[in-house]
């Protein structure tokens, strides 16, 4: 009799354990997570498109990175800044510039110079160094998000980042084993420094982007980036690349390459705020680590790179790390923008990944209610 009761108790515990595991799996592997992964890889494919077009432009003797950036910002200006011009009230571009010009100018400078410095780095250091040091943007983003966006990470997030960086290490090892062309190395110290500067600037730009698209508006962000980015890149283009542009031999092939680059960059800039709003700037940059792998896969057919199974392993490792990062929620207590916060209407800002897995066996909705109650009490007193 006692044996039967023990067996029933054991079976009950096993059934409960299995049910909880199935529940957890359903909570983690949701359609939202799948959509996030897919959209992140679309961003990587767009970066791959820019890389391939740049490779062909380099083979054609074109060295005008600022011209390429200028075309992208001009497209943003035509599409998104025009929308802001047509709006009325506080959403009009004149009112936005009056109130927030400094914020958007800083983000535009960081974004333009980040793109420029990483391209210049290829002239001085090796591809391996750039791939490794460019990952510095991840800790920069986490640090800036911690202080300015009040994002709070758990140990699993740091473990996920470590897994992703392990995947990057496997990719670099595959490059070395395959004997892939590494590029110039005339001044490695200068080139590596440029990559680190670029990573910091990307971190500043992406944190500002995350704050803007989550607190304000995606169209406002893109419109102002188009406005200030066109001015900054245009001035820098006139100052630094006038002679380089005059040496370009314009033909149909070169024009198509510029068009492909500009369209890929425009699509990347248009889609990235959507993915950042779903997750975070850090999560998006983790997913972008696979961009180099897509470029390598294209290079197998277009530039005759040598294949290595480590490339596949790298892709799998980075994807696993990305899933780990998004499976456990991060949250932020950052209040809305100052204009929206008038009247003490502060809300809890939670990353969309919080909907994937409640922490400490407490439903997220309950956590949000409790935190909002705390914020309301602070407002009342």
C-alpha positions in Angstrom: 0.0 0.0 0.0 2.8 2.4 1.0 4.6 1.4 -2.2 1.6 2.3 -4.3 1.3 5.7 -2.6 5.0 6.3 -3.2 4.7 5.4 -6.8 1.6 7.6 -7.2 3.5 10.5 -5.5 6.5 10.0 -7.7 4.4 9.9 -10.9 2.6 13.0 -9.8 5.9 14.8 -9.3 7.2 13.7 -12.7 4.0 14.7 -14.4 4.1 18.1 -12.8 7.8 18.5 -13.7 7.1 17.5 -17.3 4.1 19.9 -17.5 6.3 22.8 -16.2 9.0 22.0 -18.7 6.4 22.0 -21.5 5.0 25.3 -20.2 8.5 26.8 -20.1 9.2 25.7 -23.6 6.0 27.3 -24.9 6.8 30.5 -23.0 10.4 30.7 -24.4 9.9 29.4 -28.0 7.1 31.8 -29.0 6.2 33.3 -32.4 7.5 36.6 -31.1 11.0 35.1 -30.6 10.9 33.4 -34.0 9.9 36.7 -35.6 12.7 38.5 -33.8 15.3 36.0 -35.0 14.0 36.1 -38.6 14.0 39.9 -38.6 17.4 40.0 -37.1 18.7 37.8 -39.9 17.0 40.0 -42.5 19.1 42.9 -41.1 22.2 40.7 -41.4 21.4 40.0 -45.0 21.0 43.7 -45.7 24.4 44.3 -44.2 25.7 41.4 -46.4 24.3 43.3 -49.4 26.2 46.4 -48.5 29.4 44.4 -47.9 29.2 42.6 -51.3 28.5 45.9 -53.1 31.5 47.5 -51.3 33.7 44.6 -52.3 32.8 45.1 -56.0 33.2 48.9 -55.7 36.7 48.4 -54.1 37.6 46.1 -57.0 36.5 48.9 -59.4 38.9 51.3 -57.6 36.1 53.3 -55.9 37.1 54.7 -52.5 34.3 57.1 -51.5 32.7 55.8 -48.3 31.3 59.2 -47.4 29.5 59.4 -50.8 27.9 56.0 -50.1 26.7 57.2 -46.7 25.5 60.5 -48.2 23.2 58.6 -50.6 21.7 56.7 -47.7 21.0 59.8 -45.6 19.6 61.6 -48.6 17.1 58.8 -49.1 16.1 59.0 -45.4 15.7 62.8 -45.9 13.5 62.4 -49.0 11.2 59.8 -47.4 11.1 60.4 -43.6 12.0 64.1 -43.2 9.4 64.9 -45.8 6.8 63.2 -43.5 7.9 65.4 -40.6 7.7 68.5 -42.8 4.1 67.7 -43.7 3.0 67.2 -40.0 1.4 69.8 -37.8 1.9 70.8 -34.2 4.6 69.4 -32.0 5.4 66.6 -34.6 6.4 69.2 -37.2 10.1 69.3 -38.0 10.4 72.9 -37.0 9.1 72.2 -33.5 11.3 69.1 -33.2 14.4 71.0 -34.2 13.6 73.8 -31.7 13.2 71.4 -28.8 15.5 68.5 -29.5 18.1 69.6 -32.1 21.1 68.9 -29.8 20.0 65.3 -29.1 19.6 64.4 -32.8 22.7 66.3 -33.8 24.8 64.2 -31.4 23.2 60.9 -32.6 23.7 61.9 -36.3 27.4 62.8 -35.7 28.0 59.5 -33.9 26.3 57.5 -36.6 28.0 59.2 -39.6 31.5 59.0 -38.0 31.0 55.4 -36.9 30.3 54.4 -40.5 33.3 56.4 -41.7 35.9 55.3 -39.1 35.1 51.6 -39.6 35.5 51.9 -43.3 38.8 53.8 -42.9 40.1 51.0 -40.6 40.2 48.6 -43.5 43.1 50.7 -44.9 45.3 50.1 -41.9 44.5 46.8 -40.2 43.4 43.3 -41.0 40.0 41.8 -41.4 40.5 39.5 -38.4 41.2 42.5 -36.1 38.1 44.3 -37.4 35.9 41.3 -36.8 37.2 40.8 -33.3 37.4 44.4 -32.2 34.0 45.4 -33.7 32.4 43.2 -31.1 33.5 45.8 -28.6 30.2 47.5 -29.4 28.3 44.8 -27.4 29.8 45.7 -23.9 29.7 49.4 -24.8 25.9 49.0 -25.5 25.3 47.1 -22.3 27.2 49.7 -20.3 25.5 52.7 -21.9 22.1 51.0 -21.6 22.7 50.3 -17.9 23.4 53.9 -17.1 21.2 55.8 -19.6 18.3 53.5 -20.3 18.4 51.9 -16.8 18.3 48.5 -18.4 19.0 45.7 -15.9 20.6 42.4 -17.0 20.7 39.0 -15.4 23.6 36.5 -15.4 22.1 34.6 -18.4 22.4 37.7 -20.5 26.2 38.0 -19.9 26.5 34.2 -20.6 24.6 34.7 -23.8 27.0 37.5 -24.9 29.9 35.2 -24.1 28.4 32.5 -26.3 27.9 34.9 -29.2 31.5 36.1 -28.9 32.6 32.4 -28.9 30.8 32.1 -32.2 32.7 35.1 -33.5 35.9 33.5 -32.4 35.0 30.4 -34.3 34.3 32.5 -37.4 37.7 34.3 -37.2 39.4 30.9 -36.7 37.6 29.7 -39.9 39.0 32.7 -41.7 42.5 32.0 -40.7 42.2 28.3 -41.6 40.7 29.0 -44.9 43.4 31.6 -45.7 40.9 34.3 -46.4 42.3 37.6 -47.7 43.0 39.8 -44.6 43.5 43.2 -46.3 46.1 45.8 -45.6 48.1 46.1 -42.4 50.1 49.3 -42.9 49.4 50.7 -39.4 47.7 48.1 -37.2 47.6 50.3 -34.1 45.8 53.1 -35.9 43.4 50.7 -37.6 42.5 48.9 -34.4 42.0 52.3 -32.7 39.6 53.3 -35.4 37.6 50.1 -35.0 37.3 50.7 -31.2 36.3 54.4 -31.8 33.7 53.2 -34.3 32.3 50.7 -31.8 31.9 53.4 -29.1 30.2 55.7 -31.6 27.9 52.9 -32.8 27.0 52.3 -29.1 26.1 56.0 -28.6 24.1 56.0 -31.8 22.2 52.8 -31.0 21.4 53.7 -27.4 20.0 57.0 -28.6 18.0 55.2 -31.3 16.6 52.7 -28.8 15.5 55.5 -26.5 13.9 57.5 -29.3 12.0 54.6 -31.0 10.7 53.3 -27.7 9.8 56.7 -26.1 9.0 58.8 -29.1 8.6 57.8 -32.7 10.4 55.7 -35.4 9.5 58.2 -38.1 10.8 61.1 -36.0 14.1 59.4 -35.4 14.6 58.5 -39.1 13.5 61.9 -40.3 15.9 63.7 -38.0 18.7 61.3 -38.9 18.1 62.0 -42.5 18.1 65.8 -41.9 21.2 66.0 -39.8 23.0 63.0 -41.5 22.6 64.6 -44.9 24.1 67.8 -43.7 27.0 66.3 -41.9 27.9 63.7 -44.5 27.5 66.3 -47.3 30.0 68.7 -45.6 32.4 65.8 -44.9 32.0 64.6 -48.5 32.9 68.0 -49.9 35.9 68.4 -47.5 37.4 64.9 -47.9 36.3 63.1 -51.0 35.9 65.6 -53.8 39.0 64.3 -55.6 38.1 60.7 -55.0 34.6 61.2 -56.4 36.0 63.0 -59.5 38.1 59.9 -60.3 35.2 57.5 -60.3 34.5 56.0 -63.8 30.8 56.1 -63.9 29.2 53.3 -65.9 26.1 51.2 -65.6 27.8 48.6 -63.4 29.2 51.2 -61.0 25.9 53.0 -60.8 24.0 49.8 -60.0 26.5 49.0 -57.2 25.9 52.4 -55.7 22.2 51.9 -56.0 22.3 48.5 -54.4 24.4 49.8 -51.5 22.1 52.8 -50.9 18.9 50.7 -51.0 20.3 48.1 -48.7 21.4 50.8 -46.2 18.1 52.6 -46.5 16.2 49.3 -45.8 18.6 48.6 -42.9 18.0 51.9 -41.3 14.2 51.7 -41.9 13.9 48.2 -40.4 16.4 48.4 -37.5 14.2 50.7 -35.3 11.3 48.2 -35.7 13.5 45.3 -34.4 15.0 47.5 -31.7 11.5 48.4 -30.5 10.7 44.6 -30.3 13.9 43.8 -28.4 16.8 46.1 -27.6 19.8 47.6 -29.3 22.1 45.0 -27.6 20.0 42.1 -28.9 19.9 43.5 -32.4 23.7 43.9 -32.5 24.0 40.3 -31.2 21.9 39.1 -34.2 24.1 41.3 -36.6 27.1 39.2 -35.7 25.9 36.7 -38.3 26.3 39.4 -41.0 29.9 38.5 -41.6 28.9 34.9 -42.1 26.3 35.7 -44.7 29.0 37.8 -46.5 31.3 34.7 -46.3 28.6 32.5 -47.8 28.2 35.0 -50.7 31.9 35.1 -51.0 32.1 31.4 -51.6 30.3 31.9 -54.9 31.2 35.5 -55.9 34.8 35.8 -54.7 35.8 32.1 -54.4 36.4 32.0 -50.7 37.3 28.6 -49.2 34.6 26.8 -47.2 35.0 25.7 -43.6 32.6 23.8 -41.4 33.5 26.3 -38.7 31.4 28.8 -40.5 28.3 26.7 -39.9 29.3 26.1 -36.3 29.7 29.8 -35.8 26.3 30.6 -37.1 24.7 28.0 -34.8 26.6 29.2 -31.8 25.7 32.9 -32.4 22.0 31.9 -32.9 22.0 29.9 -29.7 23.5 32.9 -27.8 20.9 35.3 -29.3 18.1 33.0 -28.2 19.5 32.8 -24.7 19.7 36.6 -24.5 16.0 37.0 -25.6 14.6 34.1 -23.6 15.0 35.9 -20.3 13.6 39.4 -19.8 15.4 42.6 -19.2 13.5 45.6 -18.0 14.0 49.3 -17.6 12.5 51.8 -15.2 13.2 54.7 -17.6 10.3 57.1 -17.7 8.9 58.5 -21.0 10.3 61.6 -22.7 10.1 64.8 -20.7 7.3 66.2 -22.9 5.2 63.1 -22.5 6.0 62.8 -18.8 4.2 66.0 -17.8 1.3 65.3 -15.5 3.2 62.5 -13.9 2.2 59.7 -16.3 5.4 57.7 -15.9 5.1 54.1 -17.1 7.3 51.1 -16.7 9.3 50.5 -19.9 9.8 46.8 -20.4 11.6 45.2 -23.4 9.4 43.2 -25.6 11.4 40.1 -24.8 9.9 40.3 -21.3 6.9 38.6 -22.7 8.9 35.5 -23.4 9.7 34.2 -19.9 8.5 35.6 -16.5 11.3 35.7 -14.0 11.2 34.2 -10.5 8.0 32.4 -11.3 6.0 35.7 -11.2 3.9 36.8 -14.2 5.2 39.8 -16.0 1.9 41.6 -15.8 1.9 41.3 -12.0 5.4 42.7 -11.9 4.5 45.6 -14.1 1.4 46.4 -12.0 3.5 46.4 -8.8 6.2 48.6 -10.3 3.6 51.0 -11.8 2.0 51.2 -8.4 5.3 52.1 -6.8 5.9 54.8 -9.5 2.4 56.2 -8.9 3.1 56.5 -5.1 6.3 58.4 -5.9 4.3 60.8 -8.1 1.7 61.3 -5.4 4.3 62.1 -2.7 
